[in-house]
Amino acid sequence: MIRILYLVYLWLFFVPVFLVLTIVTALTVIAGCLLGGEKIFAYYPGMIWSRLTCYLALCPVKVRGRENIDRKQSYVFVSNHQGAFDIFLIYGFLGVPIKWVMKAGIGKIPFVGAACRAAGFIFVDNSTPKAAARSVQEAERCLKNGASVVVFPEGSRTYTGKMIRFKKGAYQMALDQHLPIVPITLNGPFDVLPIGSLNVHRHKMEMIIHPAISTEDMDPSHKGMQQFADRTQAIITSALWEKYK
């Protein structure tokens, strides 16, 4: 009975309100960034939109580890990728301005794609090695300008709730720019909205922000970067709920 009531709420209230909020947020970001306010409008409208989405979906959020972030420091944040609500959880509750490194397909979503481009987010094009390299260079330009970036090193959302092996792109960026890596563990978004589903489920979500890891001693070889990636993946795994391990 509760599930039926939630589905009625979902489709008669949440979805229409979410769509309106998304369009309003996107237009606000586009206008604000075009008028020269990228530092404010690339972050705060999206942060508010993300928080409201979680609240309206009736999904409780718990955050641990914000004390591990220095707001004056740029980072490369790396996180497991459980589902679409990962975006709302990180964007809404991380607490610092970020640039997203995201799939090129998101750029085709009406309003959202234009807002992401206006905000200076980075679209990853893996169609060719040269295109992928350009994506990394674009992300590094953001880092040079003092921004922090968020990367999902798995490359795509999980189909099972469990992680696949991390790729090395985020670590190359951090190494090139001499920036620390901050691992983030997400729990719950897989239960809220897994890949392939359109029905949101009311479920608690949790984000654990781990201490930053210096890249100063990272071995720059491909093997060394993969070992570093495996190390951060193990840290993220350590805080996963048991069913995701």
Phi, psi and omega in degrees: 000317179297319180297320179296315178298321180293321178296321176297313177300318183301308188274336180267339182235302187300308185298311178300317180294319179299317180296318178295315179300321181295315180295315180297317180297315181299315180294323178296316179297313181300310182296314182296318180290321179295332179273006174097009182256041186301321183301325180272311190278346176280349184239303192295316177300318179293324178296314180296315178303317182292317179297315180299323179298315179295318180295316182292331177282358179062036181254109179297142182238133175237133180237133175232142172099011179300334179294349179277357182254130172262114185297344179269357184252141173272146181223163162251109178273132177237136186219154167291157188237093185271328184179185183298329182286355171304319182299312183293323182293313181287310183299321185279331193233000179294319174096004176223150177298140183218160168246139181268140167256113192225164179296145181299333182298333180295332179295347180268353180287127181305139180069308184297313181300316180295321179294319179296319178295317179298326182280354178081023177288159188254124177265126181271124178248106181261019183294326177218158177302323180294319179295319179296320179296322178296323179297318179295318179297321179295318178297321180292330175296321177297318181294324178296331180274009175092008180274162168254149179238153176244129181231140170259097187294345175291334178091337179203166179290150179286147175266347187237350187095343180262152183280153167254170187296139181290144173270169192264353188305316181298326184284328174296317178300311182297319180295314182298324184261003179056045182248148177287154175261136175243111176285141178233130175257127176249131175235133173110324182303332178296325179281334180284310182205088179287162179301138179090357181247150175249352182265113176288140176246136176288120183202146178291152177228151183220141174233126177247121179261114184275162176301147179295149178241123179293144176258007184300326183260012181291133174290120186285358178288163179301320180294319181295318179294322179294323177296321178294318177299317179296324180296314180291327177296323178295323178296315179298317180299325185299335182255005178290148170298151188305323184291345179264353184279000000 
